[in-house]
Amino acid sequence: MLECVVNLSEGRDPDRLAALVEAAGNDLLDVHADPHHHRSVLTLVGERAPRAVAATALALLDLRRHEGEHPRLGVVDVVPFVPLEGSTMEDALGARDRFSAWMAETFDVPCFRYGPERSLPDVRRFAFQDLAPDDGPSRPHPSAGASAVGARGLLVAYNLWLADVDIEAARSLARTVRGPTLRALGLQVGSQVQVSMNLVEPLVTGPRDAYRLVQGRLQSYGGRMERAELVGLLPEGVLCSIPQDEWDNLDLDADRTIEARLGSRPSDPP
């Protein structure tokens, strides 16, 4: 089985979000919408739902009218396929390549592949400059932009909201905590700031480690931690590595694991 964590450039309109959720059907495990980032993250399984959600997003959304704090390439911004138990990275790469080719051929949207050959940050940094699309036209689609389609291991998206610091401090702090297992950006989110992180090896650097790392550095900026925010789901093994009495403070819960949502997923009708 493959997980697919689709990042879309829509986080505010309830009717559009409802249409995207409906397109996913029973293959939806989780939805996280952020009005400040103007972005939603749909955690899906398989290859059908990502295509249905992407087609719906492209019909409803227009990047030319989009404003949000999070960096983006397009309407269907990031589409990573992740092998779960019973699947391999080769399966994820196959799904990635099929989706990328389908997206470009069906909708004329340029797609950049990431995975073993390059990272998602590399795509964001070099797209349409030193890096040409792997599929589709050489220019962004007028309304849809472009898509980054990837194959990767399990990852945890995690935000830490800060108080008593400004955006420059948040960006500086993010630079100091980045490393091979942790990617970080300092972002202005409305009147607040946050360090937005991808924990790319969550069994090595998990939410508890990231929280403590940022909290320790934050003191030197004169700031304080306001709250933590898990974006989407995390693997059960990561949650079980953290003492249960810390879960609330870290915005974690037993129901917010991939395994829990797979276990409660409705069966498809006969």
N, C-alpha and C positions, 0 to 999 in steps of 0.2 A: 504494500500500500504506500502511496505517495501523499505527503502533505503539500499543499500549495498555499502560500501566504501572500495573497494579492493585495498590493498597496495601490489605492485609487485616489485621485485628486478630487474628492468630495467628502466633506465632513459636516455639512450644515443643513442641507435640505432634507427633511424627514421623508418626503415622498420619493425622492430619488434614492435615498438610502434603503427605503422599503422595497423599491423595485430591484435593487442590486441583491438584497437578501433573498427576495423571491426567486430570482434567477438561479441562485445557488442551490435551492431546494434542500433535500436531506443531506447533501454533501457539505453543508455549512456547520463548522464546529464552533466558531466564535466570530463576533464582529465588534470592532473597537472604532468608534468615530470620534474625531477631535476637531471641534469647530475652529480653534485657533490655528492649528496646522492646516485646516481645511483638507483633511485626509482621513480615509478610513482604511482599516486593515481587516480583511476577511480571511479567516483561516478555513481552508477547504481541504477536501480529500479527493484524490483522483484527477483525471484530466478533463472530464465533461464539464464540471462546474466552473473551472477557470475560464473556459471558452465562453460559456453562457454569461458569466459575469462580465467578462471583457466586452462581449458584443453589446450587452445592455449599457455598460458604461460609455462606450463609444457612441451609442445612439442618443444618450441623454446629456453628456457633458461636453463642454467646450473650454479648452485650455485658455483661449483668448479672453475669457471672462473670469478667470480663476485668480484669486489672491489668497495666499497662505504663507505661514512662516517656514514650512518645511521645504527644502530644496526638491525640485521635481524635474523630470524630463518630459512627462506626458500625462495624459488622462489615466491610462493604465500604466502606472509608473514603474512598478517593480513586480515581477512575477517569478518568485523562486520556487523550484520544486525540491522537496526534501524527502529522502528515503526514510521510511519508518520500518518497523520490524517486518521482515519478510521481503524487503526491497533493498536494492543496492544503489550505489552512486551511478552505476551505468544505467539503471532504470531511470533515475532522475535526469541524467544527461539526455537520454532518449526523449523523455517527455519535454524537456526544455527545447530541444531542437525541433520537435514536432510543433510545439506551440509557437515558437518564433517564426517558422516557415508559414504556418497557418495565418498568423496575425498579419504578416507582411503581404501574403498573397490575397487574403480575403478583404483586408481593409486598407491596404497600401500604407501601413504604418511601419516606419523603420524600426528594426529591433536589434539591440546590442546584446550579445550573449555574454554571460559571465559565469565563472566557475573555476576549473583548474587553470584555464588560460589567462584569466585576468579577474580582478576583484570588482565588486560593485563600485567602490570609491574610484577605481580607475575609469570605469565607464562614465561616471558622473563628471570626472575631471577632464576627460579627453574626447567625449562624444562630439562628433561633427568637426573635430579639430584634427588631432593626430590619429583619431580612431574613426573608421568608417563603419556603418551598420553592417552586421553580418547578413541580414535579410532586409529586403525592401529598398525604398528609394534613398538617395543620398542626402535628402533634405527632410526636416521635420514635417509631419502632416499638419496642415493649417489649423485644424481644431483639436487634433489628438496628440500632437507632438511626437514623441518616440517612447519606446518601452525598453526596459532592461529586463531580460529574461534569463534566469539563472538556475543553477543546480548547486546546492550547498548542503552542509550538515545542519543539525539542529542549532537554532539561534534563539536567544531571548532578547526581545526589545524592551527597554527599561528606561523610564524617565525619572529624574530627580528634580523636584521643584525647589528653588532656593529663595531665601528671603534676605533682605538687607544687603544685597549686592546688585550691581548693574550688569548690563549685557557684556561689557568688556571684561569684567571679572569672570563671568560665566564662560566666556570663550577662552580666556586664559586658563581657567581651571580645567576645562575640557582638554586643552592641549596637554596639560601636565599628567592627566590620567590615561591618555591613549596608550595602547600597547598592542602586542600581537593578538591578544585575546579580548580586547575591549576597544571599540570604536566610539568616539564621543564628539558631540557638537554642542556648543553653547548657543541657545536660541532665545530670542525675545518672544514671549507668548502672551499677548495682550499687555497688561501692565506688569507681568511677572517675567522671570527668567527661569530657564531650566537647562540642565545638562541631559541631552537626549543621547541614549547609548544603545549600541548593539553589542551584546555579549556573545561573541562568535564561538567561544568554547565554554559554554555555561557550566560544565562540570569542573573546569579549571578556575574560571572567574565567573561566579554566579551573582545573583542579585545582592546577597548579603555582602560579598566581597566588594562589589561596586559601590554599594551604599557606604561601607566603612571607608573605602578609599576616598570617595568624594567628601565625606564628612570630615575626615582628617585633614584634607587640604583646604576645606572651606574655612576653617578657623583662621588661617593666615590671611584670608581676604576680609575678615570681619563679618562674615555672613553666618547664616544658620540654615539647617535643613528644614523645609516646610513639610514636604510629603514625598512619598514614592508612588510610582505608577507603573504597574505592569501593563504592557501593551500586548494584547493577544494572550497566548497560552505559553506554558513552559513544560518541559519534560518532567515526569513524576520523579525521576532520579535526582533532578536538581532540587526539587522541593524537599524531598526526603533527606537531603544533605544539610538542611537548615533546621535548627531547633524550632519546634512548633510554637513556642511562646514568642518568637520573633516574627511570625508570619504576618500578623496584623500591621505591624509597623512597616513591613516591607511590601505591603499590598499583595500578599500571597494567600492562596486558599486551595484546599484539596480539590475543589470543583474546577479550578482553573488550570488543570493539567491536560495535556493532549490525551493521555490515557483515559482520564475521567470522561472527557467529551466523546471520545470514541465509544466508550462503554454505554453512554446514554443516547447515542445517535439513533434516530428512528430508522427502522428498516424500510427499504424501498417497497412500494406496493407491488403485489404479485402481478 
